[in-house]
Amino acid sequence: MRVLMVTNGLGNGGAERQLALLAESLTEPWSVSVLSLADGPYRQVLKEAGVDVRVVPRRFRFDITPAVRMWHVASAIGPDIVHSWDWMSTAAMIPFCRARKVPLLDGTIRRGFLRPRRSLIDRMGVSLADAVVANSRAGLAAYGIAESTRATVVYNAFDPVRLENVDLPIRDVASSRGMVVIMAARMVPDKDWRLFLAAARALSRDVRGWEFVAVGVGSERDALMAEAGDLIGAGVVRFPAGGPEVLPIVAAADIGVLLTDARTAAEGCSNSIMEYMACSLPVICTDSGGNRELVDDGVTGLLVAPGDVDALVSALRALGRDPTRARNMGQEASRRIETCFTIDAMVSGFVASYQSALGARARSRS
């Protein structure tokens, strides 16, 4: 059974990581080819895993000619099912799938938020697909879609192999050293980095030492570093270069934070939160989107109201003053990742959705 995964790009992002993990984990009778509209580091990752990868680049932002070339490539591959990973690849492959009577699985719902300016095209792609898979229940709810045989939730998975070369420290609850707080995310307006810096500024005056580590790239990085100039100079905030693998930096922290601007975005199944949990960090995150599906409030972390700096500072202080509680939360978080967000669970979920879409298409033919 040939699966053609189609995506907008192969850059260093969470969706690309999940695509590669699924592509290399599917076993017989499934075989995978990946077709992308842009190149990126995950092309090499897929090639090293033995996955067939093809890139049909756009010459400029609104270039539609690659769609025709994608259809030619897809015809040569002869897929039994097409799995799209973003709205552009969905839109490009709808004509091909309709003409060839190949079922289309739409995997574009990866946030717990439907952007108003793109809602029409996003909804259209989802409505025309044979099957829909979201990575959170919050994502389906944002689109107004009820769970069914056609629309299901398959959570992201964490690959434990990534921990093999990571030195996971033994956190000593009796240690008097300061607390290290990390936020690893894209530095774009959707992530509430200014709330993160506001908490760093408030806690910089505490007797207990605090260090805030900001990891990520994006359009806001230079502006954020300029705004945090005094905090950087005081040794309160660091902006290290993350690189393709951030786990060594994450593992050295004590608390993992992910803050989202709820006015413009909401997480689906956050890769950053999963990385914190896998490294046995307690999580503090915005109470929006799919975060509640990952973080068990009070057990594996703490949820705070969007944009509330006082709530964030209080949550950080609560864990800083009770390192035993923080360590226990981190251990529970690690166990939750190991049992609930596995590669096997993700593969089984997608295989079930593939089979359901193929069965529905076969029934429609007959």
C-alpha positions as CSV (number, residue, x, y, z in Angstrom):
1,M,0.0,0.0,0.0
2,R,1.7,3.2,-1.2
3,V,1.3,6.3,0.9
4,L,2.2,9.6,-0.7
5,M,2.9,12.3,2.0
6,V,2.7,15.8,0.5
7,T,4.0,18.9,2.4
8,N,4.8,22.5,1.9
9,G,8.4,22.2,3.1
10,L,11.0,20.1,4.9
11,G,12.4,22.8,7.3
12,N,13.4,22.3,10.9
13,G,9.9,22.4,12.5
14,G,7.6,20.3,14.6
15,A,5.3,19.1,11.8
16,E,8.4,18.1,9.7
17,R,9.8,16.1,12.6
18,Q,6.5,14.3,13.0
19,L,6.2,13.6,9.2
20,A,9.7,12.1,9.2
21,L,9.0,10.0,12.3
22,L,5.8,8.6,10.8
23,A,7.4,8.1,7.3
24,E,10.3,6.1,8.7
25,S,8.1,4.1,11.2
26,L,5.5,2.8,8.8
27,T,6.2,-0.9,8.0
28,E,4.9,-3.4,5.5
29,P,2.5,-3.5,3.8
30,W,2.9,0.3,3.8
31,S,5.5,2.1,1.7
32,V,6.0,5.8,1.8
33,S,7.1,8.5,-0.6
34,V,7.3,12.2,0.3
35,L,6.7,15.1,-2.1
36,S,7.5,18.6,-1.0
37,L,7.2,22.1,-2.4
38,A,10.4,23.2,-0.7
39,D,13.7,21.7,0.4
40,G,15.1,21.6,3.9
41,P,17.1,19.7,6.5
42,Y,14.5,16.9,6.8
43,R,15.0,15.9,3.2
44,Q,18.4,14.4,4.3
45,V,16.8,12.9,7.4
46,L,14.3,11.1,5.3
47,K,16.8,10.0,2.7
48,E,19.0,8.5,5.5
49,A,16.0,6.6,6.7
50,G,15.5,5.1,3.2
51,V,12.4,7.1,2.4
52,D,11.8,8.2,-1.2
53,V,11.8,12.0,-1.2
54,R,11.1,14.3,-4.1
55,V,11.1,18.2,-4.1
56,V,9.1,20.3,-6.6
57,P,10.1,23.8,-5.7
58,R,8.1,27.0,-6.2
59,R,9.9,29.8,-8.1
60,F,8.1,32.5,-6.1
61,R,5.5,32.7,-3.3
62,F,2.4,32.4,-5.4
63,D,3.8,30.1,-8.1
64,I,1.1,27.6,-8.9
65,T,3.0,25.7,-11.6
66,P,4.5,23.1,-9.2
67,A,1.0,21.7,-8.7
68,V,1.0,20.4,-12.3
69,R,4.5,18.9,-11.7
70,M,3.3,17.4,-8.5
71,W,0.5,15.6,-10.3
72,H,3.0,14.1,-12.8
73,V,5.3,12.9,-9.9
74,A,2.3,11.5,-8.1
75,S,1.1,9.7,-11.2
76,A,4.5,8.0,-11.5
77,I,4.4,7.0,-7.8
78,G,0.8,5.6,-8.1
79,P,-0.3,6.1,-4.5
80,D,-3.1,4.2,-2.9
81,I,-3.7,7.1,-0.5
82,V,-2.4,10.7,-0.3
83,H,-1.7,12.3,3.1
84,S,-1.4,16.1,3.0
85,W,0.3,18.0,5.8
86,D,-0.7,21.6,5.2
87,W,-3.3,23.6,3.4
88,M,-1.2,24.3,0.3
89,S,-0.5,20.6,-0.3
90,T,-4.1,19.8,0.3
91,A,-5.3,22.3,-2.2
92,A,-2.7,21.2,-4.8
93,M,-3.6,17.5,-4.5
94,I,-7.4,17.7,-4.4
95,P,-7.7,17.7,-8.3
96,F,-5.3,14.8,-8.6
97,C,-7.1,12.7,-6.0
98,R,-10.6,13.5,-7.5
99,A,-9.4,12.6,-11.0
100,R,-7.6,9.4,-10.0
101,K,-10.2,8.4,-7.3
102,V,-7.4,8.2,-4.7
103,P,-8.5,8.9,-1.1
104,L,-7.1,12.1,0.4
105,L,-6.3,12.3,4.2
106,D,-6.0,15.8,5.4
107,G,-3.5,16.3,8.3
108,T,-3.5,20.1,8.3
109,I,-5.2,20.5,11.7
110,R,-2.1,20.9,13.9
111,R,-3.2,23.9,16.0
112,G,-6.0,24.5,18.4
113,F,-6.9,27.6,16.6
114,L,-8.5,28.5,13.2
115,R,-6.9,31.6,11.8
116,P,-9.8,34.0,10.6
117,R,-7.9,35.2,7.5
118,R,-7.4,31.7,6.3
119,S,-10.5,30.0,7.6
120,L,-12.2,29.7,4.2
121,I,-9.4,27.9,2.5
122,D,-8.6,25.8,5.6
123,R,-12.2,24.7,6.0
124,M,-12.6,24.0,2.3
125,G,-9.6,21.6,2.2
126,V,-10.8,19.8,5.3
127,S,-14.3,19.5,3.9
128,L,-13.1,18.0,0.5
129,A,-10.9,15.4,2.1
130,D,-11.9,11.8,2.5
131,A,-10.5,11.7,6.0
132,V,-9.3,14.2,8.6
133,V,-6.7,13.7,11.3
134,A,-5.9,16.3,13.9
135,N,-3.2,16.1,16.5
136,S,-5.5,17.4,19.3
137,R,-9.2,17.4,20.2
138,A,-8.9,21.2,20.5
139,G,-8.0,21.3,16.8
140,L,-11.1,19.5,15.7
141,A,-13.2,21.7,18.0
142,A,-11.7,24.8,16.5
143,Y,-12.8,23.7,13.1
144,G,-16.2,22.7,14.4
145,I,-15.7,19.1,13.5
146,A,-17.0,16.2,15.7
147,E,-14.9,13.1,16.1
148,S,-16.1,10.3,13.8
149,T,-14.8,7.5,11.6
150,R,-13.9,10.3,9.1
151,A,-12.4,12.7,11.6
152,T,-10.0,11.4,14.3
153,V,-7.3,12.5,16.7
154,V,-3.8,11.1,16.5
155,Y,-1.4,12.6,19.0
156,N,2.2,13.5,18.1
157,A,4.8,11.0,19.2
158,F,8.2,11.5,20.9
159,D,11.1,9.4,19.7
160,P,13.0,8.1,22.7
161,V,16.1,7.6,20.5
162,R,16.6,11.3,20.8
163,L,17.5,10.9,24.5
164,E,20.3,8.4,23.9
165,N,23.0,11.1,23.6
166,V,21.5,13.5,26.1
167,D,22.9,13.7,29.7
168,L,19.8,13.8,31.9
169,P,20.8,15.2,35.2
170,I,19.8,13.9,38.6
171,R,17.9,16.8,40.1
172,D,18.9,17.2,43.8
173,V,16.0,18.6,45.7
174,A,18.4,19.8,48.4
175,S,20.4,21.9,46.0
176,S,20.6,25.6,46.7
177,R,21.4,26.6,43.1
178,G,19.1,28.8,41.2
179,M,16.3,27.6,39.0
180,V,16.8,27.4,35.2
181,V,13.6,28.1,33.1
182,I,13.6,27.3,29.4
183,M,11.2,28.2,26.6
184,A,12.0,26.6,23.3
185,A,9.8,27.8,20.5
186,R,9.7,29.8,17.3
187,M,10.3,33.5,17.9
188,V,7.2,34.7,16.2
189,P,4.3,36.8,17.3
190,D,2.1,33.8,18.1
191,K,4.4,32.8,21.0
192,D,4.1,35.1,24.0
193,W,7.9,35.8,24.4
194,R,7.2,39.2,26.0
195,L,5.3,37.5,28.8
196,F,8.3,35.2,29.3
197,L,10.6,38.2,29.5
198,A,8.2,40.0,31.9
199,A,8.4,37.0,34.3
200,A,12.2,37.0,34.0
201,R,12.2,40.7,34.9
202,A,9.9,40.2,37.9
203,L,11.9,37.3,39.2
204,S,15.3,38.9,38.7
205,R,14.7,40.7,42.0
206,D,14.1,37.5,44.0
207,V,16.6,36.3,46.5
208,R,16.6,32.9,44.9
209,G,18.6,33.0,41.6
210,W,16.7,32.6,38.4
211,E,18.0,32.0,34.9
212,F,15.8,32.2,31.8
213,V,16.9,30.4,28.6
214,A,15.2,31.5,25.3
215,V,15.8,29.1,22.5
216,G,14.4,29.5,19.0
217,V,14.7,31.3,15.7
218,G,12.2,33.6,13.9
219,S,11.3,37.1,12.9
220,E,11.1,38.4,16.4
221,R,14.5,37.2,17.7
222,D,16.5,40.4,17.2
223,A,13.8,42.6,18.7
224,L,13.4,40.3,21.7
225,M,17.2,40.3,22.3
226,A,17.2,44.1,22.1
227,E,14.3,44.4,24.6
228,A,16.1,42.0,27.0
229,G,19.5,43.7,26.7
230,D,19.6,44.6,30.4
231,L,18.5,41.1,31.5
232,I,21.1,39.6,29.2
233,G,23.8,41.8,30.7
234,A,22.7,40.9,34.2
235,G,23.0,37.2,33.4
236,V,19.2,36.6,34.0
237,V,18.3,35.8,30.3
238,R,20.3,33.8,27.7
239,F,19.6,33.4,24.0
240,P,21.7,30.3,23.0
241,A,21.8,29.0,19.5
242,G,19.5,26.0,19.5
243,G,20.6,24.1,16.4
244,P,18.6,21.2,15.0
245,E,18.5,19.3,18.3
246,V,17.6,21.3,21.5
247,L,17.3,18.4,23.9
248,P,20.7,18.9,25.5
249,I,19.8,22.5,26.4
250,V,16.3,21.4,27.5
251,A,17.7,18.7,29.8
252,A,19.9,21.1,31.6
253,A,16.9,23.2,32.7
254,D,14.6,22.8,35.7
255,I,11.3,24.0,34.4
256,G,9.9,24.1,30.8
257,V,7.6,26.9,29.8
258,L,5.5,27.4,26.6
259,L,3.5,30.6,26.3
260,T,1.1,31.3,23.5
261,D,-0.7,34.5,22.6
262,A,-4.3,33.3,22.8
263,R,-5.6,36.2,20.7
264,T,-3.9,34.9,17.6
265,A,-3.0,31.2,18.2
266,A,-3.4,28.1,20.3
267,E,-1.3,25.0,20.4
268,G,-2.3,21.6,19.1
269,C,-0.1,18.8,20.4
270,S,3.0,20.8,21.2
271,N,6.4,19.2,20.3
272,S,8.1,21.6,22.7
273,I,6.0,20.5,25.7
274,M,6.6,16.9,24.8
275,E,10.4,17.6,24.8
276,Y,10.2,19.1,28.2
277,M,8.2,16.2,29.6
278,A,10.5,13.6,28.0
279,C,13.4,15.3,29.8
280,S,11.6,15.1,33.1
281,L,10.8,18.8,33.4
282,P,7.6,20.1,35.0
283,V,5.7,22.2,32.5
284,I,4.2,25.6,32.9
285,C,2.1,26.6,29.8
286,T,-0.8,28.7,28.6
287,D,-4.2,27.2,29.3
288,S,-5.5,27.1,25.7
289,G,-5.7,24.8,22.8
290,G,-4.6,21.3,23.2
291,N,-2.2,21.9,26.2
292,R,-4.7,20.3,28.6
293,E,-4.5,17.1,26.5
294,L,-0.8,17.0,27.1
295,V,-0.3,18.5,30.6
296,D,-2.2,17.1,33.6
297,D,-2.7,20.3,35.6
298,G,-1.2,19.9,39.1
299,V,0.3,16.5,38.2
300,T,2.8,17.0,35.3
301,G,2.8,20.8,35.3
302,L,0.8,23.9,35.8
303,L,-1.6,25.7,33.4
304,V,-1.7,29.5,33.6
305,A,-4.2,32.0,32.1
306,P,-3.1,33.6,28.8
307,G,-1.2,36.8,29.2
308,D,-1.3,36.8,33.0
309,V,2.2,37.6,34.2
310,D,1.2,37.4,37.9
311,A,-0.1,33.9,37.4
312,L,3.1,32.9,35.5
313,V,5.3,34.3,38.2
314,S,3.3,32.7,41.0
315,A,3.5,29.3,39.2
316,L,7.3,29.6,38.8
317,R,7.8,30.6,42.4
318,A,5.6,27.7,43.6
319,L,7.9,25.2,41.8
320,G,11.0,27.1,42.8
321,R,10.1,27.0,46.5
322,D,9.1,23.3,46.4
323,P,11.8,21.5,44.4
324,T,10.5,18.1,45.6
325,R,7.1,18.9,44.0
326,A,8.9,20.1,40.8
327,R,10.9,16.9,40.6
328,N,7.9,14.7,41.1
329,M,6.0,16.5,38.4
330,G,8.9,16.1,36.1
331,Q,9.0,12.3,36.8
332,E,5.2,12.0,36.2
333,A,5.6,14.0,32.9
334,S,8.3,11.6,31.7
335,R,6.1,8.6,32.5
336,R,3.2,10.2,30.6
337,I,5.3,10.6,27.5
338,E,6.6,7.1,27.7
339,T,3.1,5.5,28.0
340,C,0.8,7.8,26.1
341,F,2.7,9.5,23.3
342,T,4.6,6.7,21.7
343,I,5.6,6.0,18.1
344,D,3.5,2.8,18.1
345,A,0.4,4.7,19.2
346,M,0.9,7.3,16.5
347,V,1.5,4.7,13.7
348,S,-1.5,2.7,14.8
349,G,-3.7,5.8,14.7
350,F,-2.6,6.8,11.2
351,V,-2.9,3.2,9.9
352,A,-6.4,3.0,11.2
353,S,-7.3,6.3,9.4
354,Y,-5.7,5.2,6.2
355,Q,-7.6,1.9,6.3
356,S,-10.9,3.7,7.0
357,A,-10.4,6.2,4.1
358,L,-9.5,3.4,1.7
359,G,-12.5,1.4,2.9
360,A,-14.8,4.4,2.4
361,R,-13.5,5.0,-1.0
362,A,-13.9,1.4,-2.0
363,R,-17.5,1.4,-0.8
364,S,-18.2,4.6,-2.8
365,R,-16.9,3.0,-5.9
366,S,-19.1,0.0,-5.5
